[in-house]
C-alpha cells in the first residue's frame, strides 16, 4: 500500500489503541471504548457512568445515527467526523464550569491542530467565520448536593462536505471545508482529550476558566435573540455580560437587564 494511503488510514484511525497509545493525560482517555457506529455516544456513556467507570472514560464512534444536540436538535455525525463523550465526576460547585471547559478545549485543540482560531457563541457553540463547526452537550446527574456523574458530549465537523447537506449548508462548516484539505481526526481527538483534562483540572483546583471563556465569546456586545430552554420565551437585546456561573445578561430595549440561565441565542445580522 502506498505510504500516502497508509498515512491517511493511520491519521483517521480512532481505535482505542490508536488514541490511548502514548496519550499524555493522567486519566482522560486512558480508558477509551471505540464503536464503528452508535445511535449516540451519550447513551453508552450514561450506562458506563452508572456502572462506575473510571473518571475520564471516553466513548467514541466513527458514526452516530441518532445524535441530538442542545435543545434536542438533530446533530449529523456521518463517518469522517468526531463524535465522543467524556465521563467526569466533578464537585457540585464546579459543575457549571463544564460548558466553559468543553468549549475552550474544543477551540484550543482546533487552533493547535489546524491553526484556525474559532469563536464561541454563548453558551458553548464553537464557530468558524460565523458557522457552527462543533456542537457540545453537557449532561449531569445530580442527587441532593452530590454530582453522581457528568458527561461532555462533543461532535466536531472534521472531514465533512457541507455541500452534501443542504439543510445545514447555510449555518454549518467543517475543518476540511475551511482548510481545503483533510484533517487528521486522530490528532484532533488526542489533542482534545489533553485540553479537556487541562481545563478540567484547572477548574477543579479553583483556577477559574471564566476569563478565558469570556474573552472567546463572540456574543458579547452584539444584538441577540435569546430563546429559553423550552422555546416558549424569547428576549431581544444587547448581550451585555456573563456571570461566573455562565449565565448571560441582556440589556433589553426598555433599558432593563434580564438574566438568561439556559437556552439558545441567535446573533442578529
matplotlib code that plots the C-alpha trace (Angstrom):
import matplotlib.pyplot as plt

x = [0.0, 1.4, 2.7, 0.2, -2.8, -1.2, -0.8, -4.5, -5.6, -3.4, -4.4, -8.1, -7.8, -10.0, -9.5, -8.9, -5.3, -4.5, -6.0, -4.5, -1.0, 1.3, -1.6, -0.2, -3.0, -3.4, -6.9, -9.0, -8.9, -6.8, -9.8, -11.4, -14.2, -14.5, -17.5, -17.8, -21.4, -23.7, -27.1, -25.2, -22.1, -24.1, -26.3, -23.3, -21.5, -24.6, -24.6, -20.9, -21.2, -24.0, -21.7, -19.0, -16.5, -13.2, -13.3, -12.1, -13.5, -14.2, -16.8, -16.1, -17.8, -17.0, -20.6, -23.7, -27.1, -29.5, -27.4, -29.1, -27.5, -28.7, -32.5, -33.0, -31.8, -30.6, -26.8, -25.4, -22.4, -21.6, -18.3, -15.3, -16.2, -15.6, -18.3, -17.2, -18.3, -16.2, -17.4, -16.4, -17.1, -16.9, -17.7, -21.1, -19.5, -17.6, -20.4, -21.3, -17.8, -18.1, -19.6, -16.5, -14.1, -15.6, -15.9, -12.4, -11.0, -12.5, -11.4, -7.9, -7.5, -8.8, -6.3, -3.4, -4.0, -5.2, -4.1, -7.7, -8.9, -12.6, -15.1, -17.5, -21.2, -22.9, -23.0, -20.8, -21.3, -17.9, -18.0, -15.6, -16.4, -19.9, -20.7, -21.0, -18.2, -18.9, -21.8, -21.4, -23.9, -23.4, -25.5, -25.3, -26.9, -27.3, -28.6, -29.1, -25.9, -23.7, -23.0, -23.3, -21.7, -21.4, -20.8, -19.3, -20.6, -18.8, -19.4, -16.9, -17.3, -13.9, -13.9, -17.5, -18.5, -21.2, -22.4, -23.8, -26.2, -28.3, -30.2, -27.1, -25.0, -26.0, -25.3, -22.5, -19.0, -16.2, -12.5, -11.8, -14.1, -12.3, -8.8, -9.4, -7.8, -8.5, -7.6, -6.3, -9.1, -6.7, -4.5, -7.7, -9.0, -5.8, -5.3, -8.9, -8.6, -5.4, -7.2, -10.3, -8.1, -6.1, -9.0, -11.0, -8.1, -7.5, -11.2, -11.3, -8.3, -10.0, -8.3, -11.1, -11.6, -14.2, -12.0, -10.6, -14.1, -15.5, -12.7, -13.6, -17.3, -18.4, -21.8, -20.9, -21.8, -24.0, -27.7, -29.2, -32.4, -32.4, -34.8, -35.5, -34.6, -38.3, -38.5, -41.6, -39.9, -37.8, -36.0, -34.2, -31.5, -27.8, -25.7, -24.0, -22.1, -21.8, -21.7, -19.1, -21.8, -22.2, -25.5, -26.0, -27.2, -29.3, -29.9, -33.5, -34.9, -36.6, -33.2, -33.8, -31.5, -32.6, -30.7, -30.7, -29.5, -30.1, -31.3, -30.1, -29.1, -29.2, -26.9, -28.8, -27.5]
y = [0.0, 3.5, 5.4, 8.3, 6.0, 4.3, 7.8, 8.6, 5.4, 6.0, 9.6, 8.7, 5.6, 6.3, 2.9, 2.7, 1.6, 4.5, 7.0, 5.8, 4.7, 7.4, 9.7, 12.4, 12.6, 11.4, 10.0, 11.5, 9.0, 6.4, 4.2, 4.5, 2.5, 2.6, 1.7, 1.8, 3.1, 4.1, 5.8, 8.3, 8.1, 9.8, 6.7, 4.4, 7.0, 7.2, 3.4, 3.4, 6.2, 4.4, 1.4, 3.3, 3.5, 5.4, 9.1, 10.3, 7.2, 8.1, 6.7, 7.4, 6.4, 6.7, 7.4, 8.4, 7.6, 9.4, 12.1, 15.1, 18.4, 21.1, 21.7, 18.2, 19.4, 16.7, 16.6, 14.9, 12.7, 10.8, 9.0, 11.3, 13.4, 13.2, 12.1, 11.4, 11.6, 12.0, 10.9, 13.0, 13.2, 16.9, 18.5, 20.2, 23.7, 23.1, 21.7, 25.0, 25.3, 22.3, 24.4, 26.6, 23.7, 21.9, 24.9, 26.1, 22.6, 22.3, 25.7, 25.2, 21.8, 23.1, 26.0, 23.8, 21.2, 23.4, 27.0, 28.2, 30.3, 29.6, 31.8, 30.7, 31.7, 31.6, 29.2, 26.7, 26.6, 26.7, 28.7, 29.4, 32.6, 32.6, 29.0, 26.1, 23.6, 21.8, 21.0, 20.4, 18.8, 18.6, 16.1, 15.6, 13.5, 15.5, 13.8, 16.0, 18.0, 15.5, 15.1, 11.4, 12.0, 14.4, 13.8, 16.1, 15.1, 16.6, 16.5, 18.1, 18.5, 17.4, 15.9, 16.7, 18.1, 20.5, 21.0, 17.4, 18.5, 21.5, 21.6, 22.8, 24.3, 27.9, 27.5, 24.9, 24.3, 21.8, 21.9, 20.3, 22.8, 25.7, 24.4, 22.8, 19.6, 16.6, 16.9, 14.2, 13.1, 11.2, 14.3, 16.3, 13.6, 13.2, 17.0, 17.4, 14.9, 16.7, 20.0, 18.7, 17.3, 20.5, 22.9, 20.5, 20.1, 23.9, 24.5, 21.8, 23.3, 26.6, 28.3, 29.9, 29.3, 32.0, 34.8, 32.7, 31.6, 35.2, 36.5, 33.9, 34.8, 36.4, 37.1, 40.0, 43.4, 42.0, 42.3, 38.9, 37.0, 34.6, 31.7, 29.9, 26.2, 25.4, 27.7, 29.4, 32.7, 34.9, 38.0, 40.5, 42.9, 43.5, 40.7, 42.8, 40.4, 36.9, 35.8, 33.4, 30.8, 31.0, 32.9, 35.7, 39.3, 41.0, 44.7, 44.9, 47.7, 49.3, 49.6, 46.8, 43.8, 40.2, 37.2, 34.1, 31.0, 28.4, 28.5, 29.5, 32.8, 33.9, 36.8, 39.5, 40.1]
z = [0.0, -0.9, 2.1, 1.5, 2.0, 5.0, 6.5, 5.9, 7.4, 10.5, 10.9, 10.7, 12.9, 16.0, 17.6, 21.3, 20.8, 18.4, 20.8, 24.1, 23.0, 24.3, 25.2, 27.5, 30.0, 33.6, 33.2, 30.4, 27.5, 29.3, 29.1, 25.7, 24.2, 20.4, 18.3, 14.5, 14.8, 17.6, 17.9, 20.2, 22.3, 25.2, 25.6, 26.1, 28.3, 30.6, 31.0, 31.8, 34.3, 36.1, 36.3, 38.0, 35.2, 35.9, 35.6, 32.2, 30.3, 26.7, 24.4, 20.7, 17.5, 13.8, 13.1, 15.1, 13.7, 16.1, 17.8, 19.5, 20.4, 22.8, 22.9, 21.3, 17.9, 15.4, 15.1, 12.0, 12.5, 9.4, 9.0, 8.7, 11.8, 15.5, 18.0, 21.6, 25.1, 28.2, 31.7, 34.6, 38.4, 39.3, 42.6, 42.6, 42.9, 39.7, 37.6, 35.9, 34.5, 32.3, 29.5, 29.7, 29.9, 26.9, 24.6, 25.4, 25.0, 21.5, 20.4, 21.7, 20.0, 16.7, 16.9, 17.8, 15.1, 12.2, 13.0, 12.8, 15.8, 16.4, 18.3, 21.0, 20.8, 24.2, 25.9, 24.1, 20.3, 18.5, 15.3, 12.4, 10.4, 12.0, 11.1, 13.5, 13.5, 16.8, 19.0, 22.7, 25.0, 28.8, 30.8, 34.6, 37.2, 40.4, 43.5, 46.6, 46.8, 45.1, 41.4, 40.5, 37.1, 34.3, 30.6, 28.0, 24.5, 21.6, 17.8, 15.6, 11.8, 10.6, 7.1, 6.2, 2.8, 4.0, 0.4, 0.6, 3.3, 2.1, 5.4, 7.3, 4.5, 5.4, 9.1, 9.5, 8.3, 8.7, 9.2, 5.8, 4.2, 5.8, 5.0, 1.6, 2.8, 5.0, 8.7, 11.0, 13.2, 15.4, 16.1, 16.9, 19.3, 21.2, 21.5, 22.6, 25.4, 26.6, 26.6, 28.3, 31.1, 31.4, 31.6, 33.9, 36.4, 36.4, 37.1, 39.8, 41.5, 41.8, 38.9, 37.0, 33.3, 33.2, 32.0, 29.0, 28.1, 28.3, 26.1, 23.4, 23.4, 20.1, 21.7, 24.0, 22.7, 20.0, 19.3, 20.0, 20.4, 23.3, 23.4, 26.7, 27.0, 26.4, 23.4, 24.9, 25.8, 23.5, 24.5, 22.3, 23.4, 23.7, 25.2, 27.9, 30.1, 31.5, 35.1, 36.5, 36.7, 32.9, 32.8, 30.2, 30.9, 28.2, 28.1, 26.8, 24.6, 27.6, 29.4, 31.9, 32.4, 32.0, 33.1, 30.8, 32.6, 29.9, 26.3, 22.9, 21.3, 17.7, 16.7, 14.8, 11.3]

ax = plt.figure().add_subplot(projection="3d")
ax.plot(x, y, z, "-o")
ax.set_aspect("equal")
plt.show()
